[in-house]
Amino acid sequence: MERKTDIAIIGAGPYGLSIAAHLKAKGVDFRIFGTSMGVWRDNMPHGMFLKSEGFASDLFDPKGELTLEKYCKAHGYPYAHIGVPVSRELFCEYGLAFQQRFAPDLDARHVIEVQPAEGGFVLRLENGETVQAGRVIVAVGISHYAYVPPELAKLPANVMRHSSQQQALANYAGQTVAVIGAGSSAVDMAGLLHQAGASTKLLTRRAKIWFHHPPVKLGGLKRVTSKITRPRSGLGFGWRSRLACDMPIIFHHMPSRFRIRVTRGHLGPSASWMTRRLVEDKVDVRLEMTLQDATVRDGRPVLTFGKTDGQVEEVVVDHVVAGTGYKVDVERLGFLDDSIRARITQEQKTPVLTRNFESSYPGLYFVGVSAANSFGPLLRFAWGARFTARRLAAHLA
């Protein structure tokens, strides 16, 4: 017999779990599917630290009953709003505890197909079982959007992986590994690979690797002035970040060209201050290296780079890691039926959403990074789950 639910949440990361907690508090009929904290547990390297500070690394329930601070205090873990790094391991442990408390009925099976049906949708699970849902929330995070440049995409999988395709880093010990990119995923991976015993090269077309500044305690007048000139928010310091956090609905009303430009440009590729110590004076960092081609010679990847002086350089390694980030593309959500994707209005391959996260396909909602072009850079980060869960739950209840 086919099961039914009013709302199906696909994805059990910070956004999916926070929405589930809010829907549960309102007594809404829903089901949530996926591995709890799956992207963080399965796709992020062991030993990494979050870019966000402690206060900005919460999952969100309506009453704030289980913040990261409260979880750390209850379990004897060190915590500070700012200045104590949050490890991937701690964040996953906290997320699992949050799920067990606020979404105990999580169905860990994955949704492999969503088809249109009378009155809503039919979801087919990995074991063949089907569930009928009136509305669907896509909260899959970045898991479907890993981007590999075409130059690297032609390399065989045994010598090239995206940074999200996690492998035990100890397997790279003694090998020469090229990490391509300059963002957090690339820099984190380069540092962790070096720590695991690999000879690591970090190569980027950019002229500089940007690191967040470590927190500095200010006192007196400097502290007051800083609050005015560089206010703190869940995205960092400065008025642009503060406005992105406080005014996502106003951002939604802005022209699409403006929204897309700001979402892409604000808080560009950078690494956390905690990672800096793993990279500086340890990893061979090569700047202003533009990847032109990639081939395999005698079983080893050969990367061809153009340099600013017009010269071309070949780099021969044992393995390549594409730390080249993520690009939202609705067409990569293969679990959505073709007929559904065809009816989703898009801007730059991302869904156009209403003020309540609904796409042009009735009853289909997108949250997290998929919604960033509609609501701004806030939705690229876990901090955006608070705004999203509150607004979406109020709309759906």
N, C-alpha and C positions, 0 to 999 in steps of 0.2 A: 504494500500500500504506500502510495506517495505521501511523504510528509509535507506539511505546510507551515509557513511562517509569514508574518507580516513583513519583516525586514531581515535580509541576509547581509551580513558583513563579511566581505572577503578580505582576509588579512588580519593578523593578530599581533601587530607591532604596536608602538605607542599610540598611533591614531586609532586603530581598530579597537584596542582595549579601552582607551579613554572614552570612545563613543559608546562602547558596550556598557561601561560603568554608568554613564549618564542615562542611557535608555533603560537600564535595569532599575535605576532609582525612580524613573517615571512610570514603571510598570508596563513598558511597551513590549509587545511580543517580538522577539528577534532570535536569530541564531548567528553565531560567529564561527568562521571556519579558518583553518590554517594552523601552522606551527606557532606556538606561543613565542614571541620575540624571534621568529625564524630568521629574519634577515641578519639580525645582530648575532645570533648563535651560529648560523651556518655560513655567512658570507663575510664576516668581519674577522680580521686576523687576531689570534690570541696575543695578548700583551699590549694591544692598542689602548689609547685613552681617548675619551670623547673630547671634542673641541669645546663643548659647552661646559660652563662652570656648574658647580653643584646645584645652585638654586634654579638653573635653567635645564635640569636633567630629570624633571619629574614626569611621571604619568599622572593623569588627572581624573580624580573622582569628584563628585559634586561638592562634598564637604571637606575635601582636602585631608581625608583620614589617613592616607598612606602616601606621603611625600617621600622623596629620597632621604631627606633629613631624618624623618621619623623612623624610616626603615634602618638607617645606619645607626641611630642611637639605640634602637631596640636590639640590634645585633652586635653592638660594640665596634662598629667600623668607624674609622676617622672620617669626619665630614666638616666641611666649611662651605658657606655660600659661595665664597671665592677663594681660590688658592690651594685647594686640595684636589688633585686630579681625580676624575671619575674613570675607573677602568671599565673596559668592555665587560669583563667578568662580573664586576659588581652591578653594572647596569642590567645585564641579563638576569642575574639572580633577583634583583629588585623587581624587574618586569615580570618574572615568573610568579613571584609572591603577589604582585598586584593582580595578575590574571587569576590566580587561585582564589583570591578574595572577592573580586568583582566580576569575573567571568568564569565561574567554576564549571559551567556547562560547555566550555569551548569544545568544538568538534575539530580535532586535529587533522582530519582528512582535508585534502586539498580539493578545491573546485577546479575541474578541468574543462568545464564547458558551461556557458550561460546562454540559453536560448530563449527567444520570445515565446510567450504563451498567453492564453486568454487570462486577463486579470493580472498580468505581470510577467514573471520569468520562471523558467525551469532550470535548476542547477544540477549538473551531473557531477557526482563526486568520484574520486579516484577508484573506488571499489565498484562503480557502476550504479550505486544508489542515486535516486533523484529526490530533489526537494523543490517544492513550489514556493515562490516568494513573491509578495506583492511589490516590493521595492528592494533594490540592491545597492549597497555601498561598496565601492571599489577602494580598498585601503591597503593595496599591495605594496606601497612604498616604492623603493628604488629597484626592487628585485627583478623587474622585467626590462629595465632601461639601461643596462650596462652598455656603454659605448666603446667600441673598438675602432680606431681609424682604419680605413680601407687598406692602407699600406701594411698594417699588422694582421688584419683579418685573414689574409691569405696564408699566413703561417700555420703549420699543422698544430693541433692541440697539444702534442707532446712536448713542444718547445715554447708555447705561448699561452698565457692565461690572462684573463682580466683579473684585476685585484680582488673582485668579488667572488671569484672562483677559488675559494679557500682550499689550501693544501697545507699539511703540516709543514711549517717553515723549516723545521729541522732537516727535511728532505733535501733542502738546497745547500746544506753545509758543504763547503769545499768547492762549490760551483761559482762560476761567474754569471751574475744576473744583471740584466739591464732593466731598469724600471723607467717607463716613459710617462712623463707628466710632471706637474708642479703643484697640484692640489693636495689636500689632506690625505686622500687614499694613496697617492703616489709616495709622498714623503714618509707617511707612517710605514708603508710597506718597505721602503728602502732602509729605514732605520731598523726595523724588526728583522729584516733579512740579514743585515750586517750583524745584529745581535745573535742571530742563529748560526753564524759561521760562514755566511756567503760573502764573496767578494762582490760588492754591489756598486753599480754605476747608476746614478740618477741623471737622466737626460731630458732636457726641456728646451722648447723654443723660446721661453721667456728669458728676460735679462736678469731676473732675480727670483729667489725663493722667498716668499713672504711668510713670516711667522707671526702669530699673535703675540702681543707683548704680555709678559707675566704680570700678574696683579701687583700693584704698588699701594701701600697704605699711605693715605694722605691725612693730614691733620690741619686743624685751624681753618684759615682763610682759603687755603688751596683746596681743601675738601669741599667747602661751600661753593667755590668757583667752579670746580669740576662738575658738581651736580647740575649747574646751570649750563655750562658750555659743552659738557660731554656726558649727558645723562645715561645712566645704565639701563639696559633692557635685556631681555632674554636672548637677543642676537648680538649683544656686545655693547660698546660705548658709542655715543654720538647721536645727534638728533635724527639722522636718517634711519638708523636702526630702531630708535625709540618710536618714531612715527610709523614705521612698518609694523611694529608690534601693536601699537595702540589704535591704528586706523585702517585695518584691512578692508572694512566695508567702504570707506571713502576711496581707497585705492581701487576697489572693484568698479567704481563709477568713472574712473579715468579712461581716456582713450586707449585702445588696445596697443597701439604702437608705444605709448609711454609705459604702459604696464609691463610689456615684454622687455623693453630696454632696461628698465629699473630692476626687474627680477633677475635678469641675466647679469647685469653689471654690478649690482650691490653685493658686497661680500664675495668677491671673486676668489679664485684659487688661493688657498693659504693653509698653513698647517698650525697645529696648536703649539703653544709655548712649551708644553711638556715633551713634544717630539724633538724639539731642537737639539736637546742633549744627546739624542740617539744618532743624529745625522752630522752635525758640524764636526769637522776634523776626523770623521770616521768613514763617511761615504764619499765616493768620488763623484762630485756634483759637476755636471757639464751644462753650462748655460748657452743660450742662443744657438741651439742645435736643432735644426728643422728636419724632421724625418721625411725622407724622399722615397725610400724603397726598403723592402725587407725580403730576403730570400734565405734559403737553406743551402749551406755548402758543407759537405762531409758530415751531415747530421747536426750542424750547429747553425743557429741563426746568424745572419750577416745583415746588419742594419746600415743603411747609407744615409748620412746626414749632410745637409747643406749648412755651411757656416757663414757668418756675416761678412767675412772677407772674400767670399766667393769660392772658397775651397770646398772640396767634398771629402768627407772622412768616412771610412768604413769602421764599424765597431763589431767585433766578433765575440759572441758570448755563448754560454751554455743554455740560457733560458731567458725569456722576455716576459715581463709583467706589464700589462697595459694599465697604468694608473690614470686612465684617461676619462674617468668620471662617468656621468650618466646623462642621457638625453631622453626626455619624455617623448614618447611616440605612441599614440593610441593604437596604431596598427600592430604594435608589438604585444598587445594584450590578446594573445591568441585564444584565450579561454572565452572571450566574448565572440559570439556568433557573428559571421560576416554581415548578416543583415542588420545587426545592432550597430556594429562599428560604422557601417555605411550611413547611418542616420545621425551620427554624432557630429555636430558642427564643431569645427576645429580652427584654431589659430596657431600657426607654427607647430602643427602636429599635436597640440595639446587641446583638451576639451574646453569649449566655451561653457561657462557655468553661470547659473543664476546666483542671486545673493544667498541662496540656501543650498548651494553646491550641486544643484540638479543640472544634468546635461540636457541637450535638446532631445534626447531619447527619454520619454516620460518614465519616471520612477527609477532612473539610473543616476547615481551620485558618485562623485569622485572627490577624494580628500588627499591630503599630503602633497607630495611633490607634483602630482598630477594636477593639482588645483593652484599651483603657484602663479601661473600667468594670469589667473583671475583675481587672486587675492594678495599677491605680492610675495616677497622673499620670506616672510614669516612662515609660509607653508612649506618651505624647504627644510625646516628644522622641527625637531620634536616639540619645541616650545609652542608651535602653532596648534598642537593638539588640544590645548585648553580652549582657545577661541572656537575651534572647529566643533569639538564635542558639545559645548554649550549651545552653540547656534543650531547645529544640526538636530540635536535631541529636542530642542524647543520646537523646531519645525515639524519633526516627525511624530511627536507625541500627540 
